[in-house]
């Protein structure tokens, strides 16, 4: 968690330099991080590149849950549509990370966001499951999308 503000700052700078005409004032990024520990259970933290709710830019804060959804949807209806069933996001046992997590990412990949006149898709490249345990860190690539680094993300919309 201590390294996340620095990573967010680096991502922000890289996004500004890759978007023609973008400036720091026009371009903002929000990042959600989901964690789970045996001691603390599930935790989701959000960070933003601009000051938010009394917090400094690039700081992270704990939230109950955060989910990017289509305009007009609430998180519950978005999840139900994406998974094809009801799911309680506050109950980790009911959520299969590989199957359900990938379904949510695929649905969120189709969402086009606009910020200060700039419009883009924000989920692309790879979906990676990272497991951190007492025995180490393991990564599994769940999906590779055909996006190219430096080019806009262009999902095939059904």
TIRO-2110 file (N, C-alpha, C; in Angstrom, 1 decimal):
// TIRO-2110
0.8, -1.2, 0.0, N, 1, A
0.0, 0.0, 0.0, CA, 1, A
0.9, 1.3, 0.0, C, 1, A
2.0, 1.2, 0.6, N, 2, A
2.9, 2.4, 0.7, CA, 2, A
3.4, 2.8, -0.6, C, 2, A
3.6, 1.9, -1.6, N, 3, A
4.1, 2.2, -2.9, CA, 3, A
3.0, 2.7, -3.9, C, 3, A
1.8, 2.5, -3.5, N, 4, A
0.7, 2.8, -4.5, CA, 4, A
0.6, 4.3, -4.9, C, 4, A
0.8, 5.3, -4.0, N, 5, A
0.7, 6.7, -4.4, CA, 5, A
1.8, 7.0, -5.5, C, 5, A
3.0, 6.5, -5.3, N, 6, A
4.1, 6.7, -6.3, CA, 6, A
3.7, 6.0, -7.7, C, 6, A
3.1, 4.8, -7.6, N, 7, A
2.7, 4.1, -8.8, CA, 7, A
1.6, 4.9, -9.6, C, 7, A
0.7, 5.5, -8.8, N, 8, A
-0.4, 6.3, -9.4, CA, 8, A
0.1, 7.5, -10.0, C, 8, A
1.1, 8.2, -9.4, N, 9, A
1.7, 9.4, -10.0, CA, 9, A
2.4, 9.1, -11.3, C, 9, A
3.1, 7.9, -11.3, N, 10, A
3.8, 7.5, -12.6, CA, 10, A
2.8, 7.2, -13.7, C, 10, A
1.7, 6.5, -13.3, N, 11, A
0.7, 6.2, -14.3, CA, 11, A
0.1, 7.4, -14.9, C, 11, A
-0.2, 8.4, -14.0, N, 12, A
-0.8, 9.7, -14.4, CA, 12, A
0.1, 10.4, -15.4, C, 12, A
1.4, 10.5, -15.1, N, 13, A
2.3, 11.2, -16.0, CA, 13, A
2.4, 10.4, -17.3, C, 13, A
2.5, 9.1, -17.3, N, 14, A
2.5, 8.3, -18.6, CA, 14, A
1.3, 8.5, -19.4, C, 14, A
0.1, 8.6, -18.8, N, 15, A
-1.1, 8.8, -19.5, CA, 15, A
-1.2, 10.2, -20.1, C, 15, A
-0.7, 11.2, -19.4, N, 16, A
-0.7, 12.6, -19.9, CA, 16, A
0.2, 12.6, -21.2, C, 16, A
1.4, 12.0, -21.1, N, 17, A
2.3, 12.1, -22.3, CA, 17, A
1.8, 11.2, -23.4, C, 17, A
0.9, 10.3, -23.2, N, 18, A
0.5, 9.4, -24.3, CA, 18, A
-0.8, 9.9, -25.0, C, 18, A
-1.5, 10.9, -24.4, N, 19, A
-2.7, 11.4, -25.0, CA, 19, A
-2.4, 12.8, -25.7, C, 19, A
-2.5, 12.8, -27.0, N, 20, A
-2.3, 14.1, -27.7, CA, 20, A
-3.2, 15.2, -27.1, C, 20, A
-2.5, 16.3, -26.8, N, 21, A
-3.3, 17.5, -26.3, CA, 21, A
-3.7, 17.5, -24.8, C, 21, A
-3.4, 16.4, -24.1, N, 22, A
-3.8, 16.3, -22.7, CA, 22, A
-2.9, 17.1, -21.8, C, 22, A
-3.4, 17.6, -20.8, N, 23, A
-2.6, 18.3, -19.8, CA, 23, A
-3.0, 17.7, -18.4, C, 23, A
-2.1, 18.0, -17.4, N, 24, A
-2.4, 17.5, -16.1, CA, 24, A
-3.7, 17.9, -15.6, C, 24, A
-4.2, 19.1, -15.9, N, 25, A
-5.4, 19.6, -15.4, CA, 25, A
-6.6, 18.9, -16.1, C, 25, A
-6.4, 18.4, -17.3, N, 26, A
-7.5, 17.8, -18.1, CA, 26, A
-7.6, 16.3, -17.8, C, 26, A
-6.6, 15.7, -17.4, N, 27, A
-6.5, 14.2, -17.3, CA, 27, A
-6.4, 13.8, -15.8, C, 27, A
-7.4, 13.0, -15.4, N, 28, A
-7.3, 12.5, -14.1, CA, 28, A
-7.5, 10.9, -14.1, C, 28, A
-7.0, 10.3, -13.1, N, 29, A
-7.0, 8.8, -13.0, CA, 29, A
-7.5, 8.4, -11.7, C, 29, A
-8.4, 7.4, -11.6, N, 30, A
-8.8, 6.8, -10.4, CA, 30, A
-8.3, 5.4, -10.4, C, 30, A
-7.8, 4.8, -9.3, N, 31, A
-7.4, 3.5, -9.3, CA, 31, A
-8.0, 2.8, -8.1, C, 31, A
-8.5, 1.6, -8.3, N, 32, A
-9.0, 0.8, -7.3, CA, 32, A
-8.1, -0.4, -7.0, C, 32, A
-7.9, -0.7, -5.8, N, 33, A
-7.0, -1.8, -5.4, CA, 33, A
-7.8, -2.7, -4.4, C, 33, A
-7.9, -4.0, -4.8, N, 34, A
-8.6, -5.0, -3.9, CA, 34, A
-7.6, -5.8, -3.2, C, 34, A
-7.7, -5.9, -1.9, N, 35, A
-6.8, -6.7, -1.1, CA, 35, A
-7.6, -7.7, -0.2, C, 35, A
-6.9, -8.7, 0.2, N, 36, A
-7.5, -9.6, 1.2, CA, 36, A
-6.4, -10.2, 2.1, C, 36, A
-6.7, -10.3, 3.3, N, 37, A
-5.7, -10.9, 4.2, CA, 37, A
-6.5, -11.7, 5.3, C, 37, A
-5.8, -12.8, 5.8, N, 38, A
-6.4, -13.6, 6.8, CA, 38, A
-6.8, -12.8, 8.0, C, 38, A
-6.0, -11.8, 8.4, N, 39, A
-6.2, -11.0, 9.6, CA, 39, A
-7.3, -10.0, 9.3, C, 39, A
-7.2, -9.3, 8.2, N, 40, A
-8.1, -8.2, 8.0, CA, 40, A
-9.3, -8.4, 7.1, C, 40, A
-9.3, -9.6, 6.4, N, 41, A
-10.4, -9.9, 5.4, CA, 41, A
-10.3, -9.0, 4.2, C, 41, A
-11.4, -8.8, 3.5, N, 42, A
-11.3, -8.0, 2.2, CA, 42, A
-11.2, -6.5, 2.5, C, 42, A
-10.5, -5.8, 1.6, N, 43, A
-10.3, -4.4, 1.7, CA, 43, A
-10.2, -3.8, 0.3, C, 43, A
-10.9, -2.7, 0.0, N, 44, A
-10.7, -2.0, -1.3, CA, 44, A
-10.3, -0.6, -1.0, C, 44, A
-9.3, -0.2, -1.7, N, 45, A
-8.8, 1.2, -1.5, CA, 45, A
-8.9, 1.9, -2.8, C, 45, A
-9.2, 3.2, -2.8, N, 46, A
-9.2, 4.0, -4.0, CA, 46, A
-8.2, 5.1, -3.9, C, 46, A
-7.6, 5.4, -5.0, N, 47, A
-6.7, 6.6, -5.1, CA, 47, A
-7.1, 7.4, -6.3, C, 47, A
-6.8, 8.7, -6.3, N, 48, A
-7.2, 9.6, -7.3, CA, 48, A
-6.0, 10.6, -7.5, C, 48, A
-5.9, 11.1, -8.8, N, 49, A
-4.8, 12.0, -9.1, CA, 49, A
-5.1, 13.4, -8.7, C, 49, A
-6.3, 13.7, -8.2, N, 50, A
-6.7, 15.1, -7.8, CA, 50, A
-7.1, 15.0, -6.4, C, 50, A
-7.0, 16.1, -5.6, N, 51, A
-7.6, 16.1, -4.2, CA, 51, A
-9.0, 15.7, -4.3, C, 51, A
-9.4, 14.9, -3.3, N, 52, A
-10.8, 14.4, -3.3, CA, 52, A
-11.3, 14.2, -1.8, C, 52, A
-12.4, 14.8, -1.5, N, 53, A
-13.0, 14.6, -0.2, CA, 53, A
-12.0, 15.0, 1.0, C, 53, A
-11.2, 16.0, 0.8, N, 54, A
-10.3, 16.4, 1.9, CA, 54, A
-9.0, 15.7, 1.9, C, 54, A
-8.8, 14.7, 1.0, N, 55, A
-7.6, 14.0, 0.9, CA, 55, A
-6.7, 14.6, -0.2, C, 55, A
-5.4, 14.5, 0.0, N, 56, A
-4.4, 15.0, -1.0, CA, 56, A
-4.4, 14.2, -2.2, C, 56, A
-4.0, 14.8, -3.3, N, 57, A
-3.8, 14.1, -4.6, CA, 57, A
-2.9, 12.9, -4.4, C, 57, A
-3.1, 11.8, -5.1, N, 58, A
-2.3, 10.6, -5.0, CA, 58, A
-2.4, 9.8, -3.7, C, 58, A
-3.3, 10.2, -2.8, N, 59, A
-3.5, 9.4, -1.6, CA, 59, A
-4.5, 8.4, -1.8, C, 59, A
-4.5, 7.3, -1.0, N, 60, A
-5.4, 6.2, -1.1, CA, 60, A
-6.3, 6.2, 0.1, C, 60, A
-7.6, 5.8, 0.0, N, 61, A
-8.5, 5.7, 1.1, CA, 61, A
-9.3, 4.5, 1.0, C, 61, A
-9.7, 3.9, 2.1, N, 62, A
-10.4, 2.7, 2.1, CA, 62, A
-11.9, 2.9, 1.8, C, 62, A
-12.5, 2.1, 1.0, N, 63, A
-13.9, 2.2, 0.6, CA, 63, A
-14.6, 0.9, 0.8, C, 63, A
-15.9, 0.9, 1.0, N, 64, A
-16.7, -0.3, 1.2, CA, 64, A
-16.5, -1.2, -0.1, C, 64, A
-16.9, -0.6, -1.2, N, 65, A
-16.5, -1.2, -2.5, CA, 65, A
-16.6, -0.2, -3.6, C, 65, A
-15.9, -0.4, -4.6, N, 66, A
-16.0, 0.5, -5.8, CA, 66, A
-16.1, -0.3, -7.0, C, 66, A
-16.9, 0.2, -7.9, N, 67, A
-17.1, -0.6, -9.2, CA, 67, A
-17.5, 0.4, -10.3, C, 67, A
-16.7, 0.5, -11.3, N, 68, A
-17.0, 1.3, -12.4, CA, 68, A
-18.1, 0.7, -13.2, C, 68, A
-19.2, 1.5, -13.4, N, 69, A
-20.4, 0.9, -14.1, CA, 69, A
-20.9, 1.8, -15.2, C, 69, A
-21.8, 1.3, -16.0, N, 70, A
-22.4, 2.1, -17.1, CA, 70, A
-23.2, 3.2, -16.4, C, 70, A
-23.3, 4.4, -17.1, N, 71, A
-24.1, 5.5, -16.6, CA, 71, A
-25.5, 5.0, -16.5, C, 71, A
-26.1, 5.3, -15.3, N, 72, A
-27.5, 4.9, -15.1, CA, 72, A
-27.6, 3.5, -14.3, C, 72, A
-26.5, 2.8, -14.3, N, 73, A
-26.5, 1.5, -13.5, CA, 73, A
-26.0, 1.7, -12.1, C, 73, A
-26.5, 1.0, -11.2, N, 74, A
-25.9, 0.9, -9.9, CA, 74, A
-25.0, -0.3, -9.8, C, 74, A
-24.1, -0.4, -8.9, N, 75, A
-23.2, -1.6, -8.8, CA, 75, A
-23.9, -2.9, -8.8, C, 75, A
-25.0, -3.0, -8.1, N, 76, A
-25.7, -4.3, -8.0, CA, 76, A
-26.3, -4.8, -9.3, C, 76, A
-26.9, -3.8, -10.0, N, 77, A
-27.5, -4.2, -11.3, CA, 77, A
-26.4, -4.5, -12.4, C, 77, A
-25.3, -3.7, -12.3, N, 78, A
-24.2, -3.9, -13.2, CA, 78, A
-23.6, -5.3, -13.0, C, 78, A
-23.4, -5.7, -11.8, N, 79, A
-22.8, -7.0, -11.5, CA, 79, A
-23.8, -8.1, -11.9, C, 79, A
-25.0, -8.0, -11.7, N, 80, A
-26.0, -9.0, -12.1, CA, 80, A
-26.0, -9.2, -13.6, C, 80, A
-25.9, -8.0, -14.3, N, 81, A
-25.9, -8.1, -15.8, CA, 81, A
-24.6, -8.8, -16.3, C, 81, A
-23.5, -8.4, -15.7, N, 82, A
-22.2, -8.9, -16.1, CA, 82, A
-22.0, -10.4, -15.8, C, 82, A
-22.6, -10.9, -14.6, N, 83, A
-22.4, -12.2, -14.2, CA, 83, A
-23.5, -13.1, -14.6, C, 83, A
-24.6, -12.5, -15.0, N, 84, A
-25.8, -13.3, -15.4, CA, 84, A
-26.5, -13.9, -14.2, C, 84, A
-26.2, -13.4, -13.0, N, 85, A
-26.8, -13.9, -11.7, CA, 85, A
-26.6, -12.8, -10.7, C, 85, A
-27.3, -13.0, -9.5, N, 86, A
-27.1, -12.1, -8.4, CA, 86, A
-25.8, -12.5, -7.7, C, 86, A
-25.1, -11.5, -7.2, N, 87, A
-23.9, -11.8, -6.4, CA, 87, A
-23.7, -10.7, -5.3, C, 87, A
-23.3, -11.1, -4.2, N, 88, A
-23.1, -10.2, -3.0, CA, 88, A
-21.6, -9.9, -3.0, C, 88, A
-21.2, -8.7, -3.4, N, 89, A
-19.8, -8.3, -3.5, CA, 89, A
-19.2, -8.2, -2.1, C, 89, A
-20.0, -8.1, -1.1, N, 90, A
-19.5, -8.0, 0.3, CA, 90, A
-19.2, -9.4, 0.9, C, 90, A
-19.6, -10.4, 0.1, N, 91, A
-19.4, -11.8, 0.6, CA, 91, A
-18.4, -12.5, -0.4, C, 91, A
-17.1, -12.5, -0.1, N, 92, A
-16.1, -13.1, -1.0, CA, 92, A
-16.4, -14.5, -1.4, C, 92, A
-17.0, -15.3, -0.5, N, 93, A
-17.2, -16.7, -0.9, CA, 93, A
-18.1, -16.9, -2.1, C, 93, A
-19.0, -15.9, -2.3, N, 94, A
-20.0, -16.0, -3.4, CA, 94, A
-19.4, -15.6, -4.7, C, 94, A
-18.1, -15.1, -4.7, N, 95, A
-17.5, -14.5, -5.9, CA, 95, A
-16.3, -15.3, -6.3, C, 95, A
-16.3, -15.9, -7.5, N, 96, A
-15.2, -16.6, -8.0, CA, 96, A
-14.3, -15.7, -8.8, C, 96, A
-13.1, -15.4, -8.3, N, 97, A
-12.2, -14.4, -8.8, CA, 97, A
-11.9, -14.6, -10.3, C, 97, A
-11.6, -15.9, -10.6, N, 98, A
-11.3, -16.2, -12.0, CA, 98, A
-12.5, -15.9, -12.9, C, 98, A
-13.6, -16.6, -12.6, N, 99, A
-14.8, -16.5, -13.5, CA, 99, A
-15.5, -15.2, -13.4, C, 99, A
-15.9, -14.8, -12.2, N, 100, A
-16.7, -13.6, -12.0, CA, 100, A
-15.8, -12.3, -12.2, C, 100, A
-14.6, -12.4, -11.7, N, 101, A
-13.7, -11.2, -11.8, CA, 101, A
-13.5, -10.9, -13.3, C, 101, A
-13.2, -11.9, -14.1, N, 102, A
-13.0, -11.7, -15.5, CA, 102, A
-14.2, -11.3, -16.2, C, 102, A
-15.4, -11.8, -15.8, N, 103, A
-16.7, -11.3, -16.4, CA, 103, A
-16.9, -9.8, -16.1, C, 103, A
-16.6, -9.4, -14.9, N, 104, A
-16.7, -8.0, -14.6, CA, 104, A
-15.7, -7.1, -15.4, C, 104, A
-14.5, -7.6, -15.5, N, 105, A
-13.5, -6.8, -16.3, CA, 105, A
-13.9, -6.7, -17.7, C, 105, A
-14.5, -7.8, -18.3, N, 106, A
-14.9, -7.8, -19.7, CA, 106, A
-16.1, -6.8, -19.9, C, 106, A
-17.0, -6.7, -18.9, N, 107, A
-18.1, -5.7, -19.0, CA, 107, A
-17.6, -4.3, -18.8, C, 107, A
-16.6, -4.1, -17.9, N, 108, A
-16.1, -2.8, -17.7, CA, 108, A
-15.2, -2.3, -18.8, C, 108, A
-14.6, -3.3, -19.6, N, 109, A
-13.8, -2.9, -20.7, CA, 109, A
-14.6, -2.2, -21.8, C, 109, A
-15.9, -2.5, -21.9, N, 110, A
-16.8, -1.9, -22.9, CA, 110, A
-17.2, -0.5, -22.5, C, 110, A
-17.0, 0.0, -21.3, N, 111, A
-17.4, 1.3, -20.9, CA, 111, A
-16.4, 2.4, -21.4, C, 111, A
-16.9, 3.3, -22.1, N, 112, A
-16.1, 4.5, -22.6, CA, 112, A
-16.3, 5.6, -21.7, C, 112, A
-15.3, 6.2, -21.1, N, 113, A
-15.3, 7.3, -20.2, CA, 113, A
-14.9, 8.6, -20.8, C, 113, A
-15.4, 9.7, -20.4, N, 114, A
-15.0, 11.0, -20.9, CA, 114, A
-14.6, 11.8, -19.8, C, 114, A
-13.4, 12.5, -19.9, N, 115, A
-12.9, 13.5, -18.9, CA, 115, A
-12.5, 14.7, -19.7, C, 115, A
-13.1, 15.8, -19.4, N, 116, A
-12.7, 17.1, -20.0, CA, 116, A
-12.5, 17.1, -21.5, C, 116, A
-13.5, 16.5, -22.1, N, 117, A
-13.5, 16.4, -23.6, CA, 117, A
-12.7, 15.3, -24.2, C, 117, A
-11.9, 14.5, -23.4, N, 118, A
-11.2, 13.4, -23.9, CA, 118, A
-12.0, 12.1, -23.5, C, 118, A
-12.1, 11.2, -24.5, N, 119, A
-12.9, 10.0, -24.3, CA, 119, A
-12.0, 8.8, -24.6, C, 119, A
-12.2, 7.8, -23.7, N, 120, A
-11.3, 6.6, -23.9, CA, 120, A
-11.9, 5.4, -23.2, C, 120, A
-11.5, 4.2, -23.6, N, 121, A
-11.7, 3.0, -22.8, CA, 121, A
-10.5, 2.8, -21.9, C, 121, A
-10.7, 2.2, -20.7, N, 122, A
-9.7, 2.2, -19.7, CA, 122, A
-9.2, 0.8, -19.3, C, 122, A
-9.8, -0.2, -19.8, N, 123, A
-9.4, -1.6, -19.3, CA, 123, A
-8.9, -2.3, -20.6, C, 123, A
-7.6, -2.7, -20.5, N, 124, A
-7.1, -3.4, -21.7, CA, 124, A
-5.8, -4.1, -21.4, C, 124, A
-5.1, -4.6, -22.4, N, 125, A
-3.8, -5.3, -22.2, CA, 125, A
-4.0, -6.7, -21.7, C, 125, A
-3.9, -6.8, -20.4, N, 126, A
-4.1, -8.2, -19.8, CA, 126, A
-4.9, -8.1, -18.5, C, 126, A
-5.6, -9.2, -18.2, N, 127, A
-6.2, -9.3, -16.9, CA, 127, A
-5.3, -10.3, -16.1, C, 127, A
-4.7, -9.9, -15.0, N, 128, A
-3.8, -10.7, -14.3, CA, 128, A
-4.3, -10.9, -12.9, C, 128, A
-4.4, -12.2, -12.5, N, 129, A
-4.7, -12.6, -11.1, CA, 129, A
-3.4, -12.7, -10.3, C, 129, A
-3.3, -11.9, -9.3, N, 130, A
-2.1, -11.9, -8.4, CA, 130, A
-2.5, -12.4, -7.1, C, 130, A
-1.8, -13.5, -6.6, N, 131, A
-2.1, -14.0, -5.3, CA, 131, A
-0.8, -13.8, -4.5, C, 131, A
-1.0, -13.2, -3.3, N, 132, A
0.1, -12.9, -2.4, CA, 132, A
-0.2, -13.8, -1.1, C, 132, A
0.7, -14.6, -0.8, N, 133, A
0.6, -15.5, 0.4, CA, 133, A
1.9, -15.5, 1.2, C, 133, A
1.9, -16.2, 2.3, N, 134, A
3.1, -16.4, 3.1, CA, 134, A
4.2, -17.0, 2.3, C, 134, A
3.8, -17.8, 1.3, N, 135, A
4.8, -18.6, 0.5, CA, 135, A
5.3, -17.8, -0.7, C, 135, A
4.8, -16.6, -1.0, N, 136, A
5.3, -15.8, -2.1, CA, 136, A
4.2, -15.1, -2.9, C, 136, A
4.5, -14.7, -4.1, N, 137, A
3.6, -14.1, -5.0, CA, 137, A
3.5, -14.9, -6.2, C, 137, A
2.3, -15.1, -6.7, N, 138, A
2.1, -15.9, -7.9, CA, 138, A
1.1, -15.1, -8.9, C, 138, A
1.5, -15.0, -10.1, N, 139, A
0.7, -14.3, -11.1, CA, 139, A
0.1, -15.3, -12.1, C, 139, A
-1.1, -15.1, -12.5, N, 140, A
-1.7, -15.9, -13.6, CA, 140, A
-2.4, -15.0, -14.5, C, 140, A
-2.1, -15.0, -15.8, N, 141, A
-2.7, -14.2, -16.8, CA, 141, A
-4.1, -14.9, -17.2, C, 141, A
-5.2, -14.2, -16.9, N, 142, A
-6.5, -14.7, -17.1, CA, 142, A
-7.0, -14.4, -18.5, C, 142, A
-6.5, -13.3, -19.1, N, 143, A
-7.0, -12.9, -20.4, CA, 143, A
-6.0, -11.9, -21.0, C, 143, A
-5.6, -12.1, -22.3, N, 144, A
-4.8, -11.1, -23.0, CA, 144, A
-5.8, -10.5, -24.1, C, 144, A
-5.8, -9.2, -24.1, N, 145, A
-6.6, -8.5, -25.2, CA, 145, A
-5.6, -8.0, -26.2, C, 145, A
-6.0, -7.8, -27.4, N, 146, A
-5.1, -7.4, -28.5, CA, 146, A
-4.6, -5.9, -28.5, C, 146, A
-4.8, -5.3, -27.4, N, 147, A
-4.4, -3.9, -27.3, CA, 147, A
-2.9, -3.7, -27.4, C, 147, A
-2.4, -2.6, -28.0, N, 148, A
-1.0, -2.3, -28.2, CA, 148, A
-0.6, -1.2, -27.3, C, 148, A
0.5, -1.3, -26.6, N, 149, A
1.0, -0.2, -25.7, CA, 149, A
1.2, 1.0, -26.6, C, 149, A
0.7, 2.1, -26.0, N, 150, A
0.9, 3.4, -26.7, CA, 150, A
-0.3, 3.8, -27.6, C, 150, A
-1.2, 2.8, -27.9, N, 151, A
-2.3, 3.0, -28.8, CA, 151, A
-3.6, 3.0, -27.9, C, 151, A
-4.6, 3.7, -28.4, N, 152, A
-5.9, 3.7, -27.6, CA, 152, A
-6.4, 2.2, -27.5, C, 152, A
-7.1, 2.0, -26.4, N, 153, A
-7.8, 0.7, -26.2, CA, 153, A
-9.1, 0.7, -27.0, C, 153, A
-9.2, -0.3, -27.9, N, 154, A
-10.3, -0.4, -28.8, CA, 154, A
-11.0, -1.7, -28.7, C, 154, A
-11.9, -1.9, -27.7, N, 155, A
-12.5, -3.3, -27.6, CA, 155, A
-13.5, -3.5, -28.7, C, 155, A
-13.7, -4.7, -29.1, N, 156, A
-14.8, -5.1, -30.0, CA, 156, A
-16.1, -5.1, -29.3, C, 156, A
-17.0, -4.1, -29.5, N, 157, A
-18.2, -4.0, -28.8, CA, 157, A
-19.3, -4.8, -29.5, C, 157, A
-19.9, -5.8, -28.8, N, 158, A
-20.9, -6.7, -29.4, CA, 158, A
-22.1, -5.9, -29.9, C, 158, A
END
